[in-house]
Amino acid sequence: MDKSSSGTEAKPILVCQEVRRWFGGVLALNDVTLEVRHGEIFGLVGPNGSGKTTLVNAIIGFYPPQQGRIIYDNQDITKVRPHKVSPLGIVRTFQNLALFRGMSVLDNILMGRHVFMRPGALRTALYWWLSIKEETANRRVVEEIIDFLQLESVRHDPVDVLPIGLQKRVELARALAAEPRLLILDEPMAGMNVEEKEYMARFVLDIHYERGVTVIMIEHHLDVVTGICDRMAVLNYGAKIAEGPPREVVQDPAVVAAYTGGRRVHAV
Amino acid sequence: MPSNDRPGRGVLADFPQGSTLLTLLERNTQLFPDRVAMREKDFGIWHEYTWRDYLHEVLAFAAGLEALGFKPGDAMLVLGDNRPQIYFGMLGCATLLGYPAPVFPDSTPKEIVHVYKDCHANYALAEDQEQVDKLLDLRDQVGGPQKIIYKDPRGMSTYQEPGLIYYQEVRAAGEKRLQEEAGLEQALIGRPGPDDGVAFLHSSGTTGDPKGMVVKHRHLLAAVRSGFLANFFQEGEVLMAYLPVAWMGDTAYTIAAGIGLGFTANIPERQETLLHNLREIPPTFFLSPPRMWENMLTSVQVRMEESTLLKRRLYNYFLQQAMDLERAKNKGHVPTFWERFLRYLGELMVLGPIKDHLGLTRARHAVSGGEAIGEDTFLFFRALGANFKQGYGLTETAGVGTTMEDGDVRFHTVGKPLPGVEFKITEEGEILVKGENVFDGYYNNPEATAKALEDGWFHTGDAGYLEEDGHLVIQGRAAEVVYTSAGERYVPNFIENQLKFNPFIKDAAVLGAGKSFLGAMVCIDLEAAGHWSEVRGITYTSYADLSQKPEIYDLIKEGIQKLNKVLPEGLRIKRFVNLHKEFDPDDGELTRTRKLRRKVIEDRYGPVIEAIYDGRDSVVIEALITYESGETGVIRRNLSIQEVE
């Protein structure tokens, strides 16, 4: 596949400047500075506990950084609360699934549309006059996503009876329903078999190409990261130790040492 | 609704002289322009195409395709699941006197190359990116097709290859031509004659490669007319279009009978949502191969076993009652008042709800065709109250041949010849067919044509006989009639089908040509056998592991013993083996319509067959496998061989 999407340097959509976050005596993020550009798939890797998820939580405002700045689309969002961040177009999925169990796939995905809905007692009471149009429009968007992620056959199934691979896909669908410009995927392929992984990689690429979404992906599978990411960064003990195109980064001696405990990685 | 909305019975089926599918399509747009011709579920909603839309879409595609340079006699590969655009595209291609050549969507590259070389298709219509990828691979290998039209633009934006065209662009170009060129519409409708082709299809190919042939308007219309006269289907049926487009039945029923008799074709959202969609729009005409019916039966049985005691008891009682009654009725018994009352109660409590679940509530014609069906399955659907029948037809006979009349249904035959279709049995026992629906010959293959067609009689290659009252009985492939060393004549396929009626056996290959006794290689049914084991607390890890469990061997042995009791002395199965894998079309062991390719199987399982006949009680089989990394390895497996008394 041809990936030379932009000849000129693309503008950054997200910039983290010396982001520092600690919990008591634990320094979870140590002056992390990185830049995610418009329209790229950005891989974020690192050993367990290296601060990947904390960084995501810092970006979306769940654990705002105590020092440093986060700039999204030329706007400082360092102290913005999570519920104000998602209308800006930053949406994340969770490493451990956070779906509404017992609710159907469809309802779960519709939930992702809540940022676009204007509920109210009057509107609900006069549903047939005031709200049905809005609901139809939202349902249409959701159906397009169901089609996109091939979830038709489970549309009405409760999510907790689905295998984990499908649940992950539902969560991705819900994130897409919020029409993100920056999509943060927290280990979208954890616990999947090879086939499910390939499916997911395909979907991430499709989202990227068809919907023009910038993607940050936390991922442990290095083959996936080198396969589909444009650029990547590696964290270790809360500090960034490398950033750049995957092929260069995985050869970096510091990364090799951090990631494999000192032994050499053979070419991925 | 105006009164001409539903024309009287028989009006549609009277095709005027010189009709083609196009002229009949135009007739439909005049008789009932706003009636629904096709529905497709997309984005969770059924989208409708009226007859007016149908004709317009076909002509717009045809005009657009012509603007691309399509010439009469050109062929167009068609890859994808059933979609309205696939049907519009096929008919549009036929309008330009071209040959749409559908390919089974799960075909291997080798099979696609075969079809491509047969018809030299310079064009292709693909459903989505997946099919486009296959066609691009094909192009790398053999240089064609040059122009690929794709229906679904998803994932296609990054493709730089030349000759890729979006379906809607072709359609829009055609639309523009239709508006600008006066009289083009009529000219297009009038272009094909009854003697022009509708589709380029392939025989199923149990022996050797599938053979290509052109199915023409007149063949199909003759078949539709025969089917109508025999009450195989009526006007205005509702059907579910889900069987592969490359299968004759889809061209014959969804397209030809659909247009000829004004059917409504419903297209499921995806193959996986089929059962759901069947419930939403239950078809009135429901044709499936036995495998589909058997799957439905198995799913009901498995779910009933997991149900509560009360429900299970009710199910067993009323189903048994209805099946016994059906069996007695077949022997001429007239149900008593009490029996009818019980049947009615059963309908209310058990049978009706099951029918609803399976989408059979409206099925006036539920037909099993393609292969023999098991008696239990047959009786089950009859007992449910579906008008369940069998039929027989081949690609070469435009998908029709025989069917059963209401009230004259029996399980071991495929029914009587349709009006206008003649049957004859040769001295060797081969079935011959003659009629307007019979094809004109294989494409560019005079040798095979000469063998298959004599004075208009088509040699089906199937062995069988006609009963005194005209019912046809199929025994299997005539070429497969073989003799044991003791001179006993038998058709392996016939015995295999009997074996397959056992729900635990998915496929089987019966051996014994020139041998002193019969042997069998069995592929167990993972779903049924797996469930059986689970209930009994027998643990297994994989198909191969399960197949070698002693309990499963006993289970299969029991089934074979039962069958042996009804087989003649010299034709009993003495030794059998459970294979470690299912027969698979991807491995070339089955055709795409899931018929056995005996030669491939005999080659591949040579060591197993040898072991069955030299008296060993186990055999080691080796399989070469290729890992994702490109390394190859060998998997060894010990298969046990057992005797049957």
HADDOCK unambig.tbl for C-alpha pairs under 7 A between the chains (distance, minus, plus):
assign (segid A and resid 143 and name CA) (segid B and resid 43 and name CA) 4.89 0.50 0.50
assign (segid A and resid 143 and name CA) (segid B and resid 44 and name CA) 6.60 0.50 0.50
assign (segid A and resid 144 and name CA) (segid B and resid 43 and name CA) 6.24 0.50 0.50
assign (segid A and resid 147 and name CA) (segid B and resid 43 and name CA) 6.52 0.50 0.50
assign (segid A and resid 153 and name CA) (segid B and resid 272 and name CA) 5.75 0.50 0.50
assign (segid A and resid 153 and name CA) (segid B and resid 273 and name CA) 4.88 0.50 0.50
assign (segid A and resid 206 and name CA) (segid B and resid 155 and name CA) 6.08 0.50 0.50
assign (segid A and resid 210 and name CA) (segid B and resid 155 and name CA) 6.65 0.50 0.50
